[in-house]
Amino acid sequence: MLISQRLVLTLSVLICVLLLSACSHIAVPRGPIPVKMEVAGPMDVNREISFENGVAESKLTLIGAQGGHKWFANYKG
């Protein structure tokens, strides 16, 4: 009887740990992505070009899911 109670308790704790552990991933770019001129096309601009991130707040956004895995991105960072 004692062995069966321990087995049930151990299995319950193991199942709770597995259920509560999330399979989520945060994607962080490692650096700029190189783009070939053939893909982007030529640009005839005599001025410097800069881009500004217009995202107002920092929050994790779900960008993909497959099975139990989820991928999140922070567009502010």
N, C-alpha and C positions, 0 to 999 in steps of 0.2 A: 504494500500500500504506500509506503514511504517512497519507494523508488518510482512508482507511477506518478505521485504528486510532484516529485522533483523533475521528472521527465516532462510533465505538462507545464510546469513553471518555466523550465529551461526553454522549451519550444515556444511558449508564449512570449518570453522576453526576446528570443531570436526573431520571431515574426514581427514583433513591435519595432525592433531595431531596423529590420529590413523595410518595413512599411514607412517608417519615419525618415529614413535616409533618402534624400532626393537624388535623382540622377539628372541633375541640371548642370549645364556648362556655360561659362561666360566666355565669349569669343573676344579676343584682344588681337588686333592686327599687329604684326611684327614689324611693319614698316611700310613705306610707300610701295605701291604695286606698279612695276614697270609696264609701260604701254608703248608698243612700237608705233612709229610714225605711220606705217601702212594702215594700222587699225584706226588711229585717231584722225589722220588726215592732216594736211599742212594748215598752219595758221599764220596769216599775214597780219601780225599785230606789232606795232612799234612800241607798245607800252608793256610794263610789267603786269603780270596777271597774278592775283592772289585770291584765295577762297576764304570765306569766313563761315564758321559753323553757326548757323542760326537757330540751333536747338536751345530753347529757353531753360529747360530744367533737366537735371541729371536723374534718370530713372532707368531701370532695367526693362527692356521691351522684348517680349518673346518673338524670336525671328524664325524658329524652326523647331519641329518635334518629330521624333521617329521612335515608335515604341515607348519605352519608359524614359527616353532621353529627351531633354529639352535644351535648347540653345537660346541664350539671352544676349542682348547687345545694349550698350549704353551709348547712345548717339551724341551725348554731350561731351564725353571724354575723348 
